[in-house]
């Protein structure tokens, strides 16, 4: 898989997650508890976050991506 495609996939997931977080805030302010749109938006955000973590763990397990050890002391 192309390196830029991997980055684009993760950034795309993060943008959609932030979009759902913003939608949840908007619905919370506009609906004033009259609908379940806030709960649905935040549920989608949690599901997308879990999916992103699962995809990253799976890609690391398959060897498609490698952690680069931020903060580690290079020898």
Rosetta silent file (secondary structure, phi, psi, omega in degrees, C-alpha in Angstrom):
SEQUENCE: XXXXXXXXXXXXXXXXXXXXXXXXXXXXXXXXXXXXXXXXXXXXXXXXXXXXXXXXXXXXXXXXXXXXXXXXXXX
SCORE:     score description
SCORE:     0.000 S_00000001
   1 L     0.000  138.776 -179.519    0.000    0.000    0.000 S_00000001
   2 L   -65.384  140.092 -177.636    1.269    3.453   -0.888 S_00000001
   3 H   -60.588  -41.494 -178.802    2.537    5.531    2.063 S_00000001
   4 H   -68.701  -29.669  176.989    0.480    8.573    1.103 S_00000001
   5 H   -68.671  -37.577  176.830   -2.655    6.423    0.862 S_00000001
   6 H   -62.413  -46.018 -179.842   -2.100    5.210    4.431 S_00000001
   7 H   -64.394  -41.815  179.570   -1.750    8.775    5.680 S_00000001
   8 H   -62.716  -38.401  178.665   -4.808    9.874    3.685 S_00000001
   9 H   -63.790  -46.491 -179.623   -6.869    7.053    5.205 S_00000001
  10 H   -66.496  -44.520  179.826   -5.947    7.993    8.783 S_00000001
  11 H   -64.563  -38.726  176.611   -6.438   11.725    8.178 S_00000001
  12 H   -60.897  -44.528  176.746   -9.787   11.013    6.501 S_00000001
  13 H   -59.594  -45.225 -178.722  -10.920    9.008    9.515 S_00000001
  14 H   -63.416  -38.054  178.229   -9.829   11.814   11.857 S_00000001
  15 H   -64.887  -43.557  178.912  -11.718   14.427    9.830 S_00000001
  16 H   -66.224  -37.348  177.365  -14.914   12.359    9.901 S_00000001
  17 H   -63.028  -46.004  178.063  -14.472   11.777   13.649 S_00000001
  18 H   -65.015  -35.994  177.617  -14.085   15.519   14.258 S_00000001
  19 H   -60.843  -45.391  179.207  -17.079   16.213   12.006 S_00000001
  20 H   -67.107  -33.582  175.515  -19.251   13.898   14.120 S_00000001
  21 H   -64.771  -44.670  176.824  -17.957   15.511   17.300 S_00000001
  22 H   -64.664  -38.639  177.809  -18.911   18.940   15.953 S_00000001
  23 H   -63.503  -40.050  177.448  -22.290   17.625   14.823 S_00000001
  24 H   -61.634  -41.844  177.412  -22.914   16.296   18.322 S_00000001
  25 H   -64.342  -44.996 -179.937  -22.115   19.707   19.799 S_00000001
  26 H   -60.753  -47.732 -179.179  -24.329   21.467   17.263 S_00000001
  27 H   -65.201  -33.581  178.730  -27.267   19.117   17.849 S_00000001
  28 H   -64.922  -39.296 -178.997  -26.845   19.450   21.600 S_00000001
  29 H   -77.191  -34.926 -174.773  -27.123   23.237   21.370 S_00000001
  30 H   -84.397  -44.629 -172.827  -29.919   23.334   18.780 S_00000001
  31 H   -78.630  -23.835 -179.604  -32.188   20.453   19.822 S_00000001
  32 L    53.472   39.609  175.878  -32.125   21.159   23.577 S_00000001
  33 L    80.601   11.534 -177.488  -32.682   17.471   24.368 S_00000001
  34 L   -88.630  -14.582  179.411  -35.706   17.046   22.109 S_00000001
  35 L  -136.691  175.386 -178.883  -34.170   14.479   19.746 S_00000001
  36 L  -101.038   15.464 -177.933  -31.587   11.709   19.737 S_00000001
  37 H   -63.664  -34.964  178.642  -29.388   13.308   17.071 S_00000001
  38 H   -64.101  -47.144 -179.457  -26.722   14.209   19.648 S_00000001
  39 H   -62.892  -41.355  179.882  -26.522   10.645   20.935 S_00000001
  40 H   -64.641  -42.693 -179.881  -26.393    9.268   17.387 S_00000001
  41 H   -64.640  -42.621 -179.672  -23.575   11.629   16.343 S_00000001
  42 H   -71.699  -31.385  175.272  -21.497   10.807   19.413 S_00000001
  43 H   -65.968  -42.116  176.411  -22.158    7.072   18.978 S_00000001
  44 H   -62.751  -38.966  179.355  -20.880    7.291   15.398 S_00000001
  45 H   -62.287  -43.926  179.156  -17.813    9.161   16.649 S_00000001
  46 H   -65.309  -42.559  179.352  -17.020    6.429   19.168 S_00000001
  47 H   -63.172  -41.326  178.760  -17.590    3.691   16.579 S_00000001
  48 H   -66.961  -38.017  178.165  -15.294    5.435   14.088 S_00000001
  49 H   -64.522  -43.069  178.193  -12.614    5.908   16.745 S_00000001
  50 H   -65.403  -40.208  178.755  -12.730    2.231   17.666 S_00000001
  51 H   -63.858  -41.458  179.083  -12.634    1.270   13.979 S_00000001
  52 H   -63.198  -43.800  178.283   -9.589    3.493   13.386 S_00000001
  53 H   -62.889  -42.003  179.849   -7.743    1.969   16.335 S_00000001
  54 H   -64.646  -40.722  178.779   -8.632   -1.540   15.125 S_00000001
  55 H   -64.019  -42.145 -179.991   -7.434   -0.752   11.601 S_00000001
  56 H   -65.892  -43.712  178.831   -4.123    0.620   12.912 S_00000001
  57 H   -63.792  -42.320  179.002   -3.557   -2.393   15.188 S_00000001
  58 H   -63.778  -42.382  179.571   -4.410   -4.780   12.343 S_00000001
  59 H   -65.211  -36.645  176.423   -2.070   -2.952    9.937 S_00000001
  60 H   -67.482  -40.124  179.736    0.738   -3.132   12.501 S_00000001
  61 H   -64.584  -39.583  179.803    0.074   -6.852   13.018 S_00000001
  62 H   -77.433  -12.665  179.802    0.154   -7.483    9.251 S_00000001
  63 L    86.235   11.563  179.657    3.366   -5.476    8.906 S_00000001
  64 L   -73.722  -31.779  175.412    1.844   -2.852    6.605 S_00000001
  65 L  -129.760  155.132  178.962    2.875   -0.071    8.987 S_00000001
  66 L  -128.276  133.577  175.412    5.610    0.078   11.589 S_00000001
  67 L   -66.422  142.164 -175.969    5.635    2.190   14.726 S_00000001
  68 L  -103.174    3.741  171.592    8.526    4.638   14.655 S_00000001
  69 L    66.793   61.472  176.510    8.979    5.024   18.403 S_00000001
  70 L   -61.021  131.297  178.420    8.333    8.666   19.154 S_00000001
  71 L    85.676   -1.624  178.060   10.423    9.669   22.116 S_00000001
  72 L   -81.919  155.363 -177.846   12.750    6.689   21.947 S_00000001
  73 L   -89.952  111.176 -179.652   16.474    7.189   22.144 S_00000001
  74 L   -71.364  145.442 -179.455   18.102    6.278   18.819 S_00000001
  75 L   -98.742    0.000    0.000   21.383    4.374   19.005 S_00000001
